[in-house]
Amino acid sequence: MTNIPIEQAMLAIQQSKLAIQQGLIKANPDQFNMVEKQLLAAQEAISEAKLKVSANEEQILNQANQSVEDAIVQLHESHRDSNLQQG
């Protein structure tokens, strides 16, 4: 299993959650786009890694992928709430 893409995926998850918590997504649409791209790249890295791992490692990657999906949902909800407040 290659650790670098997975480490980058986990970092993207952490960064997105921090950006959401700090309200950066609401304040800056460019930040939203950047975070969304990072999360989608993380999801792709996890999918690629799943093709090369054992069953035990695949379970860990499935959990990581669920974290990415949860972060994407949270990102979109935060962005949507921001748009509703502005409109």
N, C-alpha and C positions, 0 to 999 in steps of 0.2 A: 504494500500500500504506500502510495506517495503521500508524505505528510505535508508537504508545502501547500498544495491546493486546499487541503482540508483545513490547515491552520489559517489560511487566508479566508476561507469560508467562515470559520468560527469568528475571526476578527471582524468580518463584515457584519455578522449578526450582532456582536457586541457594540460596534460603532453605530449601527442603525438604532438599536435600543437606546443608546445614550443620546443620539440626536433627537429621537422622539421625546425622551424624558426632558431634555433641555429646551424643548419647544422650537428647535431649529427648523423643523419641517414646516411649522406654521409660519415662521418668519421669512423663509427663503425658499421659493419654488425650485431654484437651482439645486438646493440641498436635497430636496425631495427626489429630483431626477438622479442625482449622484448616488444617493442611498439605494434607490430602487435598482439602478444598474449594478451596484455592488452585490445586492442580494440575489439578483438574477444570475450573476456570474458565480456566486457561491453555490447556488442551486445546480448550476451546470457542472461545477467542479465536483460536487458530491455525486451527481449522476455518473460522471465519468469514472470516479474512483470506485463506485459500486460494481463496475464491470470487472474490476481487477482484484477483488478481495474475497476473503473467506466468509462463511456464514456469520461468524461472530462479529467480524468487522462490519459486515453489511448491516447488522442490527444497529450498531453505533452510528453508521452513516444514515440509516433511516431516521434515527432520533435527531441527528443534526439537520436532516432535510425538513423534518417537522418543525424544528426551531426556525429555520429559514422561512417556511410557509407562514408560521405564526407571526414572525417579524414583518413579512410583507403585508399581511392582513392588518396588523397594527399600524404600519406605515400608511396604508391607504385610508384607514379609519381616521387617523390623525390629520391627514391631508384633507379628507372630505369634511371633517369637522371645522377645519380652518376655513375652507371655502364657504361653508354655511354661515360662519360668523362674519365673514367679509361681505357676503351677499345679502 
